[in-house]
Amino acid sequence: MSYQAPASYIAFQATYPEVYAAYEQLGATVHAQGPLDEGTRSLVKLALAIGVGAEGAVHAHTRKCLAAGHSAEAVRQVVLLAIPTVGFPAAMAALSWVNDILEHKDAP
């Protein structure tokens, strides 16, 4: 079984194709600015998703971290690093979201 984007994400793409295209272009542009490689960017994006408490983004960026070659240990360390910044309860929620992906059979 391969990864399927959430239905709401797919519906957004179909309903607002121009907005989605602009969003994708913005993402590509900011990723190309600066020296960070894809693997480092994936960890940073995961940390940002944890910081704002965005479950779907934590799921997506966990997948991207794995696809970039990061281990489950590295991904979980990002969650641990969040504890002193976002607090224990928020980090534990993020850990459950990360584990949703790490423990799922079709994780990359």
N, C-alpha and C positions, 0 to 999 in steps of 0.2 A: 504494500500500500504506500503510495507516495503522498507528499504533503499537498493539501488542498487549502487554498486561501479561504478565510471566513466568508460566508455568504454575503455579509454586509459590505465587505471590501470589494467583492466581485460586483455587487449591485451598484456600489458607488462608481466603479469604473464604467459600467454600462450607462448609468444615468447621467453622469457628468464627465464625459470623455475629455473635454477641453480642460476642465479643472484638474482632472487626474494627470493629463499630459503635462500641464504646467508644474504640478507637484513633482512628477518624475524628473522633469528637467531641472527643477530647483535642487532636488536630491543629487543628481548627477553633477551639477555645477559645484555644490559645496563639497562633495566628495573629492573633486579634482583639485581643490584649493589646498595647498600645503603638503607637507611631507609624510603624513601618516599613511601607512600601508593599509590594505583592506582588513587584515586581521586586527590591527590596532583600532581602526575605526569601528569595527564590529563590537569590540569590548566597550569602547566609549559610548556607542549608541545604546548598548545594553544598560550601562550605568545610568545614562540619562533617562531611559524608560523606567528604570527602577526608581529614580529620583522623583519622577512625576507621578508614580503609582499607576502606570498605564499597563494593565494586564495584557491586552492584545499586543502591545508593542514589546513587552517583555517576552512573550511567546515568540514573536517574529524575530527579535534580535537574538534570542537564544538559538533559534534555528540558524541564523546567519553566522553566529559565532562557531557553531559546530561545522557549518559548511566551509568556514575559513580555516578549519583545522584545529580549533581550540578544543581542549579536553573538557569533560564534564567538571573536573576539578577546577580548571581555570574559570569556567563560567560560574561555578558556585563561589569561588573566591571573590568575584565581582560583587556578589550579594553580601558576602561577609564584610567587604570593604565599605558597603553602604551603611552598616549598622551605626557607626558613630555619627554619620551625617544625616541620615533620614530617620533613624530610630529603630529600635528592635522590632516593634510590631510591624512597621512598614517593610522592613527587611525580611521578616518571616513570611509576610504575604508574598513578597517577590520570590522568595525561595520556593514557595508552593507553586508559583507560576512557572519558574524555571524547571522544577521537577515535573510539571505537567508534560514538558517537552522531553526532558532527559529520560524520563521513565516510559515514554510512549514508544510503542513498537516501530513506528515509521519515522522516528527522528533520524536525521541524516548522520 
